[in-house]
Amino acid sequence: MTEVVHVVLVEWADGADPAEAEALVDERLPGIPGVLSVARGASVSTEGLESGFDWALVIRFAGAEAVAAYLPHPDHVVVGQHLGDHADRIVVFDVAA
């Protein structure tokens, strides 16, 4: 089975607190079936090519079926709603790994 890497880039709205999102991510996402790893945080790149994005969430899944089950999962819905409510811009990109 081919793993899938799910990348979410966020440009926070004024006043948003990334620590709140990080707490939600840490509490809710790692235990979802099919999630192999979760990383999140601000860019540590020295290139300066973030194009206004402040924060990223990267989730590695066991496969496409795991992604399909993750999307409607209640814990994902809570995190997604929080990100949407506190972001000016979000990009989601999935790649086979």
Summary of the structure (lengths in Angstrom):
residues: 97
radius of gyration: 13.2
end to end distance: 10.0
largest distance: 41.3
contacts: 271
relative contact order: 0.35
helix: 32%
strand: 35%
